[in-house]
Amino acid sequence: MKPAESLRPTERPAALLRSLARTLSGVERVETLAYVALSLGAAFAGALAALLLVPLVQPGQALPFGGVLLDPQRSVELQAAAFAAATGTFALLRWQAARLGARLVGRYGMHLRRAVHARLIEAPLGSLAEATSAEIANVLTHNVELIVQGFSALQQLLIAGVSAAVSLGFAFWVSPPLMLAAPVLGGLGLLASRAYGREQSLVARQYVVDMTRLFWHSEDFPRRLRHVRSFEREAAEKASYGAISERLCHGYRRQLELVASGRLVLELLAAAGIAALFVLAHRWRGVGQAELIAVCLLLGRLLPYLVTTRQSFQQLRSAAPAFELWQRYVDLAPLHASAAPSPTGASGAALYIERMRLTPPPGGLEIGDLLLRPGELTLVCGDSGIGKSSLVDVLAGMMAPEVFVARRDGRPIDFGAYRALVRHGAYVSQEVRPWQHSVRECLRWAAPDASDAMLRGALADVGLDKRLAESPHGLDTALRGASSRLSGGELQRLLLAQVILRQPFLAVLDEATSALDAASETAVLTALRRRLPQTILIVVSHRPGVAAIADQCLSIGSDLVATVTAKPRRAAVAAGSPRPVE
């Protein structure tokens, strides 16, 4: 996974447009065509309204086309009514196009968020090893907003392009001589639109990088604040956050300055072009005053788009690095999960892992002669950084090992079959904190069909019933309310209650009881083993009290040699187990 700073600049806007187009669904493409049709209709109605102004501004002057529609001999009332009808049609079509465009932008943002979140949910853990949580949070939130703004800017450019094409077409129809300068003005406008483009791309790219750093500073703020204050580093944190904020301020300011500079160039070119048209009209024989007024009205319709066009180009350039970051995560290969086993086939039998090799850690970790029986607890212990997390990731079926030789009921199984068995599992780590609003929501997330009595029973098993009995809200106690906030140990108990309600085939507790004292940890783990007689319990812990209640201990030494030690009763069972044959 590359860091955000290494994103390659998008050299051609056309490549970004093609990429954006590929992310549209079939329905969105159909609605985009409808949006184009409405914009085209609005452009025609607006151009027609400009032409219908000519006989009102210059009575008696006729244009060289139009017939009955632009007949200067009609009454002023009929001319005004025709102008009002064309203008009203233009307003209605533009309003309808704006509504459709808003729906498109909203749905497009929803599609982007769902797509990248779904891919992250499905991604193998190994592919996220080098990704920071701050970058992922940025991809799921602010980064998508930049892409949506770029998509909205693309809509504005589409409207500007259609309106310009229709207005210039009508102007050329009215007076071809006056439009001889159009190619020259168009070329100058294109150069103006590309002015400062490279700097804008660099500024936009740095903006995405700095926003990721800002997310990093904002992560887990309450616990981080305690750390900062204890080291008396408040000033350093303010300075660091302030430096990032200053860079964001400079980037945002520079983006607006570049937009203003580009807009100035376009407006100066427009002023020079319209002035040149007046001079050309007076010098060129055969150009009538009505034609001059019509052309100026048609071109005058395009002046408001000069302001938005430059800003739209800038938003597209800002969207380019954001889209590249989004695309990098969407392109992650999904984890191919096997079909879930039947409930009857997933319980009761032991798993015997004869040999398993995994990396990391560097050098690899070998595991052998590991017997996992439902209703029994296996303790995993070893120094920090020795490979315990990688081991339990493999045991939980979330990461594939290099070598896997195992049996179940005397029959060999590959890792795909093993992953299917442990799919109905539960994994609780030390760092996880409940993100739901209340205790009830947290427990129902794990067991949607559980009754209130089942929820209270699970809370009693983990020793959290008395704490909630003191709260007037009971199961609806808020997890983050100032008056009812649960402590770190209580939050861990709540997550363990989720495990009880889940009734998993295999449960992994990666230091999930670290916030409890030794006696409470032993009591909770004993209750879990009693309530989960068909569950294989794997617990990562450094405390000796867990070893006293464990059925076997898997110790990883500093030399990356794993040793499995079983209790006497357990050892006798293991000795009588049939050994698999490779």
HUQUIKA-V540460 format. One record per residue. N is the residue number from 1. D_LAST is the distance of its C-alpha to the last C-alpha in Angstrom with 2 decimals. Layout:
# HUQUIKA-V540460
N_D_LAST + N_D_LAST
This chain:
# HUQUIKA-V540460
1_36.64 + 2_40.08 + 3_42.82 + 4_45.88 + 5_48.04 + 6_46.16 + 7_46.88 + 8_48.37 + 9_51.90 + 10_52.53 + 11_54.94 + 12_56.06 + 13_57.08 + 14_56.31 + 15_52.59 + 16_52.74 + 17_54.65 + 18_52.08 + 19_49.28 + 20_51.28 + 21_51.98 + 22_48.28 + 23_47.70 + 24_50.28 + 25_49.22 + 26_50.91 + 27_53.38 + 28_54.20 + 29_54.95 + 30_57.30 + 31_59.01 + 32_59.30 + 33_61.16 + 34_63.40 + 35_63.99 + 36_65.04 + 37_67.38 + 38_68.98 + 39_69.41 + 40_70.99 + 41_73.33 + 42_74.28 + 43_75.00 + 44_77.27 + 45_79.09 + 46_79.59 + 47_80.93 + 48_83.23 + 49_84.51 + 50_85.36 + 51_87.35 + 52_89.13 + 53_90.42 + 54_92.47 + 55_95.34 + 56_95.41 + 57_95.64 + 58_97.90 + 59_99.93 + 60_101.14 + 61_98.70 + 62_96.67 + 63_93.36 + 64_93.07 + 65_90.73 + 66_89.90 + 67_92.60 + 68_93.32 + 69_90.53 + 70_92.07 + 71_95.70 + 72_97.88 + 73_100.76 + 74_99.05 + 75_100.16 + 76_98.67 + 77_97.38 + 78_95.39 + 79_94.06 + 80_93.00 + 81_91.37 + 82_89.39 + 83_88.31 + 84_87.29 + 85_85.31 + 86_83.40 + 87_82.76 + 88_81.63 + 89_79.26 + 90_77.87 + 91_77.38 + 92_75.71 + 93_73.32 + 94_72.42 + 95_71.90 + 96_69.63 + 97_67.68 + 98_67.35 + 99_65.99 + 100_63.46 + 101_62.53 + 102_62.05 + 103_59.74 + 104_57.77 + 105_57.46 + 106_56.41 + 107_53.79 + 108_52.52 + 109_52.02 + 110_50.20 + 111_47.93 + 112_47.12 + 113_46.32 + 114_44.15 + 115_42.26 + 116_41.44 + 117_40.71 + 118_38.36 + 119_36.50 + 120_36.27 + 121_34.94 + 122_32.22 + 123_31.45 + 124_28.21 + 125_28.96 + 126_28.14 + 127_30.92 + 128_33.42 + 129_32.55 + 130_35.71 + 131_37.96 + 132_40.56 + 133_41.37 + 134_44.99 + 135_44.24 + 136_42.28 + 137_45.19 + 138_47.58 + 139_45.68 + 140_45.81 + 141_49.51 + 142_52.15 + 143_50.39 + 144_50.42 + 145_54.12 + 146_54.83 + 147_53.13 + 148_55.09 + 149_58.28 + 150_57.49 + 151_57.02 + 152_60.34 + 153_61.93 + 154_60.72 + 155_62.57 + 156_65.70 + 157_65.51 + 158_65.18 + 159_68.31 + 160_70.15 + 161_69.18 + 162_70.25 + 163_73.47 + 164_74.28 + 165_73.70 + 166_75.92 + 167_78.64 + 168_78.80 + 169_78.90 + 170_81.83 + 171_83.54 + 172_83.29 + 173_84.70 + 174_87.59 + 175_88.50 + 176_86.65 + 177_88.83 + 178_87.86 + 179_84.18 + 180_84.38 + 181_83.26 + 182_80.13 + 183_77.76 + 184_79.00 + 185_78.65 + 186_75.18 + 187_74.07 + 188_75.51 + 189_73.79 + 190_70.42 + 191_70.95 + 192_71.93 + 193_68.83 + 194_66.66 + 195_68.64 + 196_66.70 + 197_63.49 + 198_61.48 + 199_62.60 + 200_61.79 + 201_58.22 + 202_57.79 + 203_59.40 + 204_57.22 + 205_54.03 + 206_55.06 + 207_55.95 + 208_52.38 + 209_51.09 + 210_53.67 + 211_53.00 + 212_49.33 + 213_50.58 + 214_52.91 + 215_50.06 + 216_48.34 + 217_51.53 + 218_51.71 + 219_48.22 + 220_48.06 + 221_51.74 + 222_52.63 + 223_50.00 + 224_50.70 + 225_54.41 + 226_53.98 + 227_52.17 + 228_54.90 + 229_57.74 + 230_56.35 + 231_56.31 + 232_59.71 + 233_58.44 + 234_60.18 + 235_62.29 + 236_59.35 + 237_57.56 + 238_60.78 + 239_61.20 + 240_57.67 + 241_57.88 + 242_61.40 + 243_60.36 + 244_57.82 + 245_60.42 + 246_62.95 + 247_60.70 + 248_60.10 + 249_63.86 + 250_64.57 + 251_62.06 + 252_63.46 + 253_67.03 + 254_66.40 + 255_64.85 + 256_68.01 + 257_70.24 + 258_68.59 + 259_69.03 + 260_72.68 + 261_73.27 + 262_71.79 + 263_73.80 + 264_76.94 + 265_76.44 + 266_75.96 + 267_79.01 + 268_81.18 + 269_80.17 + 270_80.95 + 271_84.34 + 272_85.17 + 273_84.05 + 274_86.18 + 275_89.14 + 276_88.73 + 277_88.83 + 278_92.15 + 279_93.59 + 280_92.32 + 281_93.81 + 282_97.23 + 283_97.19 + 284_95.83 + 285_98.43 + 286_97.64 + 287_95.32 + 288_96.80 + 289_96.68 + 290_94.78 + 291_92.06 + 292_91.88 + 293_91.57 + 294_88.88 + 295_86.76 + 296_87.12 + 297_86.14 + 298_83.07 + 299_81.97 + 300_82.88 + 301_80.24 + 302_77.60 + 303_78.77 + 304_76.84 + 305_73.60 + 306_74.11 + 307_73.32 + 308_70.12 + 309_68.92 + 310_68.65 + 311_66.85 + 312_64.47 + 313_63.53 + 314_62.90 + 315_60.67 + 316_58.65 + 317_58.15 + 318_57.08 + 319_54.59 + 320_52.92 + 321_50.95 + 322_50.23 + 323_48.83 + 324_46.66 + 325_45.18 + 326_44.63 + 327_43.07 + 328_40.62 + 329_39.11 + 330_39.40 + 331_37.40 + 332_34.35 + 333_31.33 + 334_30.51 + 335_27.30 + 336_25.64 + 337_24.94 + 338_23.07 + 339_25.14 + 340_25.69 + 341_24.22 + 342_26.75 + 343_28.24 + 344_27.14 + 345_23.50 + 346_23.48 + 347_24.69 + 348_24.04 + 349_20.29 + 350_18.42 + 351_15.76 + 352_13.08 + 353_11.97 + 354_9.46 + 355_10.23 + 356_12.94 + 357_15.33 + 358_18.71 + 359_22.11 + 360_24.90 + 361_25.81 + 362_26.48 + 363_24.04 + 364_21.19 + 365_19.99 + 366_16.70 + 367_15.85 + 368_13.46 + 369_13.62 + 370_15.82 + 371_16.82 + 372_19.24 + 373_21.51 + 374_24.51 + 375_27.82 + 376_26.60 + 377_27.31 + 378_25.08 + 379_27.22 + 380_26.23 + 381_28.62 + 382_29.34 + 383_32.04 + 384_33.21 + 385_31.57 + 386_28.44 + 387_26.12 + 388_26.43 + 389_27.64 + 390_24.85 + 391_22.30 + 392_24.07 + 393_24.48 + 394_20.73 + 395_20.46 + 396_23.36 + 397_21.69 + 398_24.45 + 399_22.67 + 400_19.38 + 401_17.21 + 402_16.04 + 403_12.36 + 404_11.01 + 405_7.78 + 406_9.37 + 407_10.26 + 408_13.78 + 409_15.31 + 410_12.10 + 411_11.09 + 412_8.66 + 413_11.19 + 414_11.82 + 415_14.64 + 416_17.26 + 417_16.67 + 418_16.66 + 419_19.85 + 420_21.39 + 421_20.92 + 422_22.58 + 423_25.19 + 424_27.59 + 425_27.76 + 426_30.35 + 427_30.46 + 428_33.55 + 429_34.21 + 430_37.12 + 431_38.89 + 432_39.07 + 433_42.48 + 434_43.44 + 435_45.24 + 436_46.76 + 437_50.45 + 438_50.50 + 439_48.48 + 440_48.48 + 441_47.25 + 442_44.45 + 443_43.20 + 444_43.79 + 445_41.73 + 446_38.67 + 447_39.83 + 448_42.46 + 449_43.25 + 450_43.65 + 451_47.09 + 452_49.25 + 453_48.62 + 454_44.85 + 455_45.48 + 456_47.76 + 457_45.33 + 458_42.58 + 459_45.17 + 460_46.19 + 461_42.63 + 462_42.44 + 463_46.04 + 464_47.66 + 465_49.93 + 466_52.83 + 467_52.87 + 468_53.20 + 469_55.76 + 470_58.00 + 471_57.85 + 472_60.37 + 473_57.89 + 474_55.08 + 475_52.00 + 476_53.85 + 477_54.12 + 478_53.68 + 479_50.92 + 480_53.11 + 481_56.61 + 482_58.80 + 483_59.84 + 484_56.44 + 485_53.90 + 486_50.81 + 487_49.69 + 488_46.35 + 489_45.10 + 490_46.43 + 491_44.70 + 492_41.37 + 493_42.15 + 494_42.90 + 495_39.52 + 496_37.85 + 497_40.01 + 498_38.44 + 499_35.00 + 500_36.41 + 501_37.93 + 502_34.78 + 503_32.73 + 504_29.45 + 505_25.90 + 506_25.16 + 507_27.99 + 508_27.92 + 509_31.09 + 510_31.31 + 511_34.36 + 512_35.92 + 513_38.10 + 514_39.41 + 515_42.95 + 516_43.22 + 517_44.43 + 518_42.12 + 519_43.54 + 520_43.36 + 521_39.79 + 522_38.75 + 523_40.82 + 524_39.44 + 525_35.77 + 526_36.47 + 527_38.18 + 528_35.26 + 529_32.84 + 530_35.42 + 531_36.04 + 532_32.41 + 533_30.79 + 534_28.14 + 535_27.35 + 536_24.73 + 537_27.00 + 538_26.02 + 539_29.08 + 540_29.80 + 541_32.81 + 542_34.51 + 543_36.60 + 544_36.14 + 545_37.31 + 546_34.13 + 547_32.09 + 548_34.32 + 549_33.34 + 550_29.66 + 551_27.02 + 552_24.81 + 553_25.38 + 554_23.14 + 555_25.21 + 556_24.92 + 557_26.90 + 558_29.08 + 559_26.63 + 560_23.99 + 561_21.97 + 562_20.90 + 563_21.31 + 564_20.71 + 565_23.48 + 566_23.92 + 567_27.20 + 568_27.70 + 569_27.32 + 570_24.30 + 571_22.71 + 572_23.35 + 573_21.64 + 574_18.53 + 575_18.54 + 576_18.61 + 577_15.74 + 578_12.77 + 579_9.65 + 580_6.48 + 581_3.79 + 582_0.00
